[in-house]
Amino acid sequence: MSLKRIITTAAAVSVATAVAGKKAYAWKSSTHEHIAMKALELLSIDGYNEAYSFYSPYRETLAVFTQKPDYKGDVDKGKGWHYYCVTDVNGKKLPSSKNGYLKSGKNLLSTARYSRNARSIFEDNYQSALTFYRLGNIEKSMEFVARCVHMVADVGCTPHTTNLTLTSVQNSKHKRYEYYTSGVFEKYFADKGDGEVYNLFLSDDCFGDCFNELSRKSASDYDTVVNAHGEDDLCETVERSLCVAQQYVAAFLLRFYNDAVSSDRGLLSGSRYIVRNAKSGEYICADISDNERFVYCYTDDDREDASVLTLRISGDGSYTLVCDEAKLPLASRPFIKPKDKNAAPKDIIHFKIALTPNGYRITSCDSKYQKALSQGKLDDMIITQYYNPDDLSQHWIFEKV
């Protein structure tokens, strides 16, 4: 691809030196904003003028909210969450799940290694963005589009696909990459998008191929990032990574535009659904507590007994599921029909809901969206477990009524 350079290396090194000692992320906030804005410009350059016009009024929202996931206390910030690892910290290739998910930057043996990573966070925010768009709240929708942009950009960053976390034995390599990038990012931008990448995003239903292809590209620079003798050795790698990230973000923006304006994808806030388990085929049913304050849920194989649940989105992009019969939301704990009908959970549950190749993943706020609703092994139980993308019992089908 043809690339432009607009500032001097000397100035870049000066800036990089100035930021030394600050907490490092491979793409800093200003880099994320740069990637988002250059990606938006690519839509115009490549002739997608309607898509460019769609986003243009919300440039500031996109610029601000693409930085939010790195802020302390943000719902999408967590140790190792923004990673999608092709290799371990030593460059050894890691296996994916059976349906293609890669691991986060957590302990790779942890049961939570798939629970929140760059792809699953992207999936959560994509669903929220579509729901807000369907409500007519485009400003709010753009906040979640921007969060998706952040995750795509992170997967384009080599430390984030090779498990070079800031707590790993190779953390100095991550920091060096970050320091150099923070000083030079403004001089790198792609002259045009990549037609194959646009086509990939437009044809990949659940984005798995998009994320896996980008992660392979960024992970291929592992040796350069780890073995570089100095910042000069990183120049070509950083240049290529930033430009590729912009192209992938541009393709994502085009895909969201198409889904938003010309498809019926996404769950609708205020709509009524019955929900069945992708493995057992059993439906979520509700049982009202004796104090009539909460609804507990369990499963039953009789569709006639399925509870009608009204989906409602909250300002933070989470959802509640309100039982139509009781006009009450599902309870946080327990998720099973209780023996003590007066038992009260600690709070009302909010969920993140995202479409995956196996159905919808429903994760609970009380686990910081790391645990998914799952069909239990005992009769009608509904439990929560750290997310496993290959476990059909952790996936659900929403049927609109």
N, C-alpha and C positions, 0 to 999 in steps of 0.2 A: 504494500500500500504506500501511497505518497504521504509523507508526513512533513509538518511544518515546525520549525523551531524559532522561537521569538525572543528568548532572553539568553544571556550568556551563561556559560558554565561557572565562571568566576562568581557571578552574582548568586547563582544557585548554591554554591558551596558556602558562601557567606551566610545565606539564610539557614542552611542545614546546620551550620555550626551554632547559630543563634538559638535553635530549638533544642539542642542537645541537653539532656537531663530531664526533659519533660516526659510525662507518661506517653508511651508510644502505641500507636495503632498503624498498621501498614498503610492504610489510607486514612489520613487525618480528615477532620471535618471539611476543611477547605478543599481538599482533594475530591471528596465526595461531591461537593457542590460543583466543582469544575467538571467532573465526569457527567453529571446530570445536565448541566447547561450545554456542554458540547454535544451530548447525545441529542438533545432537543434540536439544536441547530442542524444536525445531520438529517433530521426529518425534512427540513426545508431544502437542504442541499440535494437530497435524493428524490425530490419531487413529491413527497407525501405532504402536500400543502394543507389538506384538510386536517390531517392529524396534527400538524404543526400549529394550525390555528386553534385547534381544540385545546391544546396545552398552554398556549402563549399567555392567556390572561392569568394563569396560575404559576408563572415562573417563580415568583417569590415563595409561594407555598412549597413548591418542589425543592427550591434551594434550601429552605429552612428545614423541612422535615426529612430530607435525605440525610441530614446530619444527626437527627434525634436518637437513632438506635445506639450511638456511641456515648450518650450522655448518662451520667450516673443516675441510677434510679429509674431509668426508662424501662418500660415493660419488655422491650426486645433486647435488653442488655443482660448478658450473663456470661459466666466464665466458659470460654470455648464455643459459645453459641454461634458466632459469625463465621464458623469454619465449615468446610465441606471437603473432607480429606481424601485425596487420591492415594497419598502415601503417609507413612508414619514419619516421625521426626528424623529418622535415619535414611529416608528416601526409599524405604521398602514399600512396594505396592500393597495397598489394603484391599481386601475383598469388599464388594458392595453387598447390600441385601439382595435377595432373589429378584426383587422387582426394581433394582437399580439405585437405591438410596445409598449415599455415602455417609460416613460418620462425622460427628462434630469434633471439636477440638478438646473434648473431655478425655478423661482416662479411657483409652480405646477398649478396655475390658469392662467398662462400666455398663450396667443395664440401661443407663440413660444416654448412651452414646448416639442414639438416633432421635432422642426426644425433642431437642431444639437445636437445629443447625440452620445454616443459611437458607437451605431449600425449604425446610418446614416453616420457618418464620416468614419467608416469602409467600408460601402458600396461604398461611393465615391472613396476611395482610392483603393478598390479592382478593380473597373472598370478601373481606371487609370493604375494600375499595369498590367492588362490584355492587355490593348491597347498598352502600351509600349513594352510588350513582343511580341505582334504580329508584331510590327515594327522592331523587332530584337534588340531593345535597352534593353538588359537584366539588365545592371547596373542600368539604370533609373527605370526599373520595380521593382527592389529590394528595391529602396527607398520607394516605395509605399506599397510594401509588409511589410516592416518594420513599416510603419505607421499603417497598419492593425494590426500587432502584438501588438502595443501599446494599441490599443482599446480593443482587446481581453483580454490583461492582466489587464486593468483597470476594466473590468467587473468582473474579478476574485477577486476584492478587495472590502471588505465589505463596507467601507464608500462610495464607488462609486455606490453601488446598494441600499443604504438606505438613500440617500439624506443628508449624514453628510458632507455638504459642508463646506468650510472654512469660510463662512459668516453665517452659521446657528447657532442656539442656542447651538448646540452640537459640535461646531468647536473644542473644547478642546479634544474631544474623537478622532476626526480625527487626530489631531496633535500628540496625544499620540501614536496612532496606527502607524503613520508615523515614529516617533522618534524610537520606538522600532524596527520596520521593518528595518529601515536603518542601524541598528547596527548588525542585525542577519541574513540578507537575504542570505549571502554567505554559510551558513551552511545547507541550506535546498534545497534539490533537489530530484526529483523522480527517483527511480531506473529504472522505465519502464513506458511506456505510458499506457493509458487506452483503451482497445479494443473497448468498447462501445462508447467512445468519438470519436475515429477514424471513426467508422461506422456512427456516427451521422453527422460528417462533410462531409463525402463522399456521404451521401444520402440527406442532407438538401439543397435543391436547392438555397434558398435565405438566408440561415443562421439564420432564425428567431428562430428555435428550439435550435440551438447552443447557441445563445446569451441568450435566455430565460432560458434555463436549467442552464447555468453557473451563471446567475444573481440570480436565486433561491438558488443555492448552497452558493454563497457568502453572500447573504442577510440573510441566516439562522443563521449566527453568530452575528446578530445585538445585541442580549442581552449580549453576552460576551463582545463585543467591547464597548458597552455603560456602562455596569455595572462593568467592571473590576476594582478591587481595586488598582491594580498596574501592572507593565509590566509582571510579572510572570504569571498573569492570561491570558495574550495574547499569550503565547508561543505556545500552541497547535493550536490555531486558525490561527496564522500567518504561522506556519509550513504547515498546511494543505492547506491554501490558496495559498501559493507560489507554492507548488507542483501541485495542481490542475491547476493553471494558466499555468504552464509549459506543462502539458498534453494537455490542450486545444490549446495552441499555436502550439504544435507539430502537432496536428490533423489539425489545419488550414494550416500549412505549407505543409502537405501532400496533402490537398485538392487543394491548389493553384498549386502545382506541377502537379497534375493530370489535372486540367483545362488548364494549360498552354501548356502542351506537348501532350495531347491526346484528346482535344475537340476543338470546334470552338466557344466557349463562348467569349463574349466580342465584343464591337464595334471597328471598324477598322478605324484608322486615315487615311484620304485620300479616304475613301469610300463614296459613294453617297447614300443618304437615302431620302425617303419621310416619314413624321412623322404625325401620326394621334392621336387624343385624345382618351384615353381609355374609357371615358364616352360617349361623343357625337359621336365619330367616324369621326369627321371632321378633315380635314388635314390642316397643317400649310401652308399658302401661303405667298408669299412675294410681296411687293409693293415698287418700287424704288422711293426714294425721287427725287423731281425735280432737286435738285442740284447734283444728282447722286453720292452722297457720302455715303448714308446709305440705308439699307433695313429695312422696317417696316414689322412686321408680323401680320397676322390675320388668321382666319380659314374659311374653306369652305367645304361643304359636297361633292363636286364633285372631285373625285380622279383625273380627267383629269386636274384640275386646281392646283393640289398640286405642290408646288415648290420642286425641287430637291435640297437638301442641302448636301454639302460636309462637312464631319466632320473632324476637325483637332485638334490634341492635342498639348498643349503648355508644356513647361518644368516644369511648376508648377502643371501639372496634370489636368488643366482646358481645356475646349474645346471651339472652335468657330464653328459656323454653317454658312457656306458660301453659299449664293444663287448662284447656277450654272449660271443662266441667267445673273445676274448682276456682278458676280465675286466679290461680296461684302458680308461682314458678316452681320448677323442680328444686329440690333441696340439695345442699352440698354433700352432707353425709348423714346417714348411709345412703348408698344408691340402691339398696335392696329394700324389700318390703319388711319393715321392722316387726319384731315380736312385741315390743312395747310401743303401742300405737301413740303414746304420749311423748315419745322420744322427740327431741328437737335438735336439729343440726346446728352447727355453730353459725352458719350464715347461708344466705341464698347464693346459689352457684351462678357464676358467669362462665361462659365457654368461649373458646376460639374454635371455629369450625372451618375446615379447609377440604377442598376436593383433592383426592389422591387417585392413583390408578385403581385402587381397591374399593373406592367409595369415599364417604366423608369421614374425616378424623374429627373427633370431638374431644377437646382437651379442657381440663378444669383449671380455673383460676387459682384454686387453693394449692395447686401443685406448681404454680408459676407456668402453667400450660405445658408442663413436661409429661403429665400423665393423661392417658386417653381413656374414655369410657370404653369398657370391654364387656363382652358376654362372659360371665363367670362359668366355672366348670360345674357348679352345683345348681341344677334346676334353673330357677328364674333369677339368679343373681346378676346384678350389674355391679361391676367393680371398676376401679381405676388402676392402670398399670403404666409403667414407663413405655413410651410409644415404640412399637415394633412394626415397621412398615409391611412386614411379611405376614403378620398375624391378622387373618380375616376377621377374627372376633373383635378386633379393635376398630372396625370400620362399619359404617352405617349408611343406609340408603334412605333418602328423604323422598317421600311420596306426597305430592301436593294434593290437598283435598278442597 
